[in-house]
Amino acid sequence: MKDAFGIPQSLLVLGGTSEIALATARRLIARRTRTVWLAGRPSPALEAAAQELRGRGADVTTVAFDALDCTRHEEVLGKVFAAGGPGGDVDMVLLAFGVLGDQAHDESDPLAAVRVAQTNYTGAVSAGLVCAKALQAQGHGSLVVLSSVAGERARRSNFIYGSSKAGLDAFAQGLGDALHGTGVHVMVVRPGFVHSRMTANREPAPLATTPAAVAAAIEAGLLRRTETVWVPGTLRVLMSALRHVPRPVFRRLPL
């Protein structure tokens, strides 16, 4: 259960090596989170992340999880919920896996484009529904879905990634509506450009942010039980304007 301050005592991270997810886990552990599951493909990076969080005082377990292996999601994630944390429940799920892809390459390689879509959308739909069902059975908990401003309007420079995030965003919003009144809180997080390993070789966009800043926004949103979080907050106004720009004009924008 969450403590009196609204901080989850147990956290399941889907995408256990995500820099944003790990920044969020560090922040929550510094408050009161004590049990963490890091779910991801087995790797030295996953084990190193777990060891680092253990050094911060958390009880951390790694879970072999593949976003693309949807047939095993219920089995793998079901075991986590069956184990439970303090009080026997999982208080928060952070869905943070995803791939950026390579737009120029993926346009000429349909199978590569499909892999981006399957990871960012299909895998998230599967894992999200499995976790939502388990959280609903508990009668409480938060499902935090890491989306992106790229999903607000597809841009020529990254429409494959953007379209996959658009689908994820719409799914998460609909899931939140479906779970309203059940005790389960769904929060969609829409960061702009984030300085991370994934974007290391890309030119930063205006209003770029950091994993630490996104983590702080996630914590604040949890405490307020917010449904949508923009990072930074000024992106809400900017994207509202861009959504209404006529397509002939939008095509000419340097985006």
C-alpha positions as CSV (number, residue, x, y, z in Angstrom):
1,M,0.0,0.0,0.0
2,K,1.0,3.6,-0.5
3,D,2.2,5.3,2.7
4,A,0.4,8.3,4.3
5,F,2.2,10.6,1.9
6,G,1.0,8.8,-1.2
7,I,4.4,7.3,-2.0
8,P,4.2,3.6,-3.2
9,Q,6.0,1.1,-1.1
10,S,6.4,-1.3,-3.9
11,L,7.2,-0.6,-7.6
12,L,7.3,-2.7,-10.7
13,V,9.3,-1.3,-13.6
14,L,8.6,-2.6,-17.1
15,G,11.8,-1.6,-18.9
16,G,14.3,-2.1,-16.1
17,T,17.2,-0.3,-17.7
18,S,15.3,2.8,-18.8
19,E,17.1,5.9,-17.5
20,I,13.8,7.6,-16.8
21,A,12.5,4.6,-14.9
22,L,15.7,4.3,-12.9
23,A,15.7,8.0,-12.0
24,T,12.1,7.5,-10.8
25,A,13.0,4.5,-8.8
26,R,15.9,6.3,-7.1
27,R,13.6,9.2,-6.3
28,L,10.9,7.0,-4.8
29,I,13.4,4.9,-2.9
30,A,14.7,8.1,-1.3
31,R,11.2,8.7,0.0
32,R,9.7,5.4,1.1
33,T,9.6,2.8,-1.6
34,R,11.3,-0.4,-0.4
35,T,10.4,-3.2,-2.9
36,V,11.3,-2.9,-6.6
37,W,11.0,-5.3,-9.5
38,L,13.1,-4.5,-12.5
39,A,11.6,-6.3,-15.5
40,G,13.6,-6.4,-18.7
41,R,15.7,-8.6,-20.9
42,P,18.4,-10.3,-18.9
43,S,21.7,-8.4,-19.3
44,P,24.6,-7.0,-17.3
45,A,22.9,-3.6,-17.5
46,L,19.8,-4.9,-15.8
47,E,21.8,-6.6,-13.0
48,A,23.9,-3.4,-12.5
49,A,20.8,-1.3,-12.2
50,A,19.4,-3.7,-9.6
51,Q,22.6,-3.7,-7.6
52,E,22.7,0.1,-7.6
53,L,19.2,0.3,-6.3
54,R,20.0,-2.2,-3.6
55,G,22.8,0.0,-2.5
56,R,20.1,2.7,-1.9
57,G,18.3,0.5,0.5
58,A,15.7,-1.2,-1.6
59,D,14.9,-4.9,-1.9
60,V,15.3,-5.4,-5.7
61,T,14.4,-8.4,-7.8
62,T,15.1,-8.7,-11.6
63,V,12.5,-10.2,-13.8
64,A,13.1,-11.7,-17.2
65,F,10.6,-9.8,-19.4
66,D,10.4,-9.3,-23.2
67,A,8.0,-6.7,-24.5
68,L,7.7,-8.6,-27.8
69,D,6.9,-11.9,-26.2
70,C,3.3,-11.1,-25.5
71,T,2.3,-14.7,-25.0
72,R,4.3,-14.8,-21.8
73,H,3.3,-11.5,-20.3
74,E,0.5,-12.8,-18.1
75,E,2.6,-15.6,-16.8
76,V,5.7,-13.5,-16.1
77,L,3.9,-10.4,-14.6
78,G,1.4,-12.6,-12.8
79,K,4.2,-14.1,-10.7
80,V,5.3,-10.6,-9.6
81,F,1.8,-9.7,-8.5
82,A,1.4,-13.1,-6.8
83,A,4.6,-12.4,-4.8
84,G,3.6,-8.9,-3.9
85,G,5.4,-6.3,-1.8
86,P,4.8,-4.9,1.7
87,G,1.2,-5.7,2.4
88,G,1.1,-8.2,-0.4
89,D,0.4,-5.8,-3.3
90,V,2.2,-4.0,-6.1
91,D,1.5,-0.3,-5.5
92,M,2.8,1.1,-8.8
93,V,3.7,-0.1,-12.2
94,L,5.9,2.1,-14.4
95,L,5.6,1.1,-18.1
96,A,8.8,2.6,-19.4
97,F,10.0,0.3,-22.2
98,G,10.3,1.5,-25.8
99,V,12.6,2.0,-28.8
100,L,13.3,5.1,-30.8
101,G,14.2,3.3,-34.0
102,D,16.0,4.9,-37.0
103,Q,13.5,6.8,-39.1
104,A,15.6,6.9,-42.3
105,H,16.5,3.2,-42.1
106,D,13.0,2.1,-40.9
107,E,11.2,3.7,-43.8
108,S,13.1,1.4,-46.2
109,D,12.9,-1.6,-43.9
110,P,9.2,-2.4,-43.1
111,L,10.2,-5.2,-40.7
112,A,12.3,-2.8,-38.7
113,A,9.4,-0.3,-38.6
114,V,7.1,-3.1,-37.4
115,R,9.5,-3.9,-34.6
116,V,9.3,-0.3,-33.4
117,A,5.5,-0.5,-33.5
118,Q,5.3,-3.8,-31.8
119,T,7.6,-2.8,-29.0
120,N,6.2,0.6,-28.3
121,Y,2.5,-0.2,-28.9
122,T,1.6,-3.9,-29.1
123,G,3.9,-4.9,-26.3
124,A,2.6,-2.0,-24.1
125,V,-1.0,-2.9,-24.8
126,S,-0.4,-6.5,-23.7
127,A,1.6,-5.7,-20.6
128,G,-0.6,-2.7,-19.7
129,L,-3.8,-4.8,-19.8
130,V,-2.2,-7.6,-17.7
131,C,-1.1,-5.1,-15.1
132,A,-4.4,-3.2,-15.1
133,K,-6.3,-6.4,-14.4
134,A,-4.0,-7.3,-11.5
135,L,-4.2,-3.8,-10.1
136,Q,-8.0,-3.8,-10.4
137,A,-8.1,-7.1,-8.5
138,Q,-6.1,-5.5,-5.7
139,G,-8.5,-2.5,-5.7
140,H,-5.7,0.0,-5.7
141,G,-2.5,1.1,-7.4
142,S,-1.1,3.3,-10.1
143,L,-0.1,2.5,-13.6
144,V,2.2,5.1,-15.0
145,V,2.7,5.0,-18.8
146,L,5.7,6.7,-20.4
147,S,4.4,8.3,-23.6
148,S,5.9,11.2,-25.5
149,V,5.0,14.5,-27.1
150,A,6.0,12.8,-30.3
151,G,2.6,11.1,-30.2
152,E,0.7,14.4,-30.2
153,R,1.2,14.9,-33.9
154,A,3.2,12.8,-36.3
155,R,6.3,14.7,-37.7
156,R,8.1,13.9,-41.0
157,S,11.3,13.3,-39.1
158,N,10.0,10.6,-36.8
159,F,6.5,9.6,-37.8
160,I,7.1,5.8,-37.2
161,Y,8.1,6.4,-33.6
162,G,5.5,9.1,-33.2
163,S,2.7,7.0,-34.5
164,S,3.5,4.2,-32.1
165,K,3.5,6.6,-29.2
166,A,0.2,8.1,-30.4
167,G,-1.3,4.7,-30.3
168,L,0.1,4.1,-26.8
169,D,-1.1,7.4,-25.5
170,A,-4.6,6.8,-26.8
171,F,-4.6,3.3,-25.3
172,A,-3.5,4.6,-21.9
173,Q,-6.1,7.3,-21.8
174,G,-8.8,4.9,-22.7
175,L,-7.6,2.4,-20.1
176,G,-7.6,5.2,-17.5
177,D,-11.3,5.9,-18.4
178,A,-12.1,2.2,-18.2
179,L,-10.5,1.9,-14.7
180,H,-12.0,5.1,-13.3
181,G,-13.8,4.4,-10.0
182,T,-12.0,1.1,-9.4
183,G,-9.3,2.5,-7.2
184,V,-6.7,2.2,-10.0
185,H,-5.0,5.4,-11.1
186,V,-3.6,5.6,-14.7
187,M,-1.2,8.4,-15.4
188,V,0.2,9.3,-18.9
189,V,3.5,11.0,-18.9
190,R,4.5,13.0,-22.0
191,P,8.1,14.2,-22.0
192,G,9.7,16.2,-24.7
193,F,13.2,15.5,-25.9
194,V,15.1,13.8,-23.0
195,H,18.9,13.8,-22.8
196,S,19.6,10.1,-22.5
197,R,21.5,7.2,-24.1
198,M,18.7,6.8,-26.6
199,T,19.0,10.4,-27.9
200,A,22.8,10.8,-27.5
201,N,23.5,11.2,-31.2
202,R,20.5,13.4,-31.9
203,E,20.3,17.2,-32.0
204,P,18.4,18.4,-28.8
205,A,15.0,19.9,-29.4
206,P,13.8,23.1,-27.7
207,L,12.6,22.6,-24.2
208,A,14.7,19.5,-23.8
209,T,14.6,17.8,-20.4
210,T,16.4,15.1,-18.3
211,P,15.5,11.8,-16.8
212,A,15.7,13.4,-13.3
213,A,13.3,16.1,-14.3
214,V,10.8,13.6,-15.7
215,A,11.2,11.5,-12.4
216,A,10.4,14.6,-10.4
217,A,7.3,15.3,-12.5
218,I,6.2,11.6,-12.1
219,E,6.4,11.9,-8.3
220,A,4.5,15.1,-8.3
221,G,1.8,13.6,-10.5
222,L,1.5,10.6,-8.3
223,L,0.9,12.7,-5.2
224,R,-1.8,14.7,-7.0
225,R,-3.2,11.7,-8.8
226,T,-2.9,13.6,-12.1
227,E,-4.0,11.9,-15.2
228,T,-1.6,13.6,-17.7
229,V,1.9,15.0,-17.0
230,W,3.8,17.1,-19.5
231,V,7.6,17.5,-19.0
232,P,8.3,20.4,-19.1
233,G,4.9,21.7,-18.4
234,T,5.2,24.5,-21.0
235,L,4.9,21.8,-23.7
236,R,1.2,21.5,-23.0
237,V,0.6,25.0,-24.5
238,L,3.1,24.5,-27.3
239,M,1.6,21.2,-28.4
240,S,-1.9,22.6,-28.1
241,A,-0.9,25.2,-30.7
242,L,0.9,22.7,-33.0
243,R,-2.1,20.4,-33.1
244,H,-4.1,23.1,-34.9
245,V,-1.5,24.2,-37.4
246,P,-2.8,23.4,-41.0
247,R,-0.9,20.5,-42.6
248,P,0.5,22.5,-45.5
249,V,2.1,24.8,-42.9
250,F,3.1,22.0,-40.6
251,R,5.0,20.3,-43.4
252,R,7.2,23.3,-43.7
253,L,8.1,23.6,-40.1
254,P,11.6,22.5,-39.1
255,L,10.4,19.7,-36.9
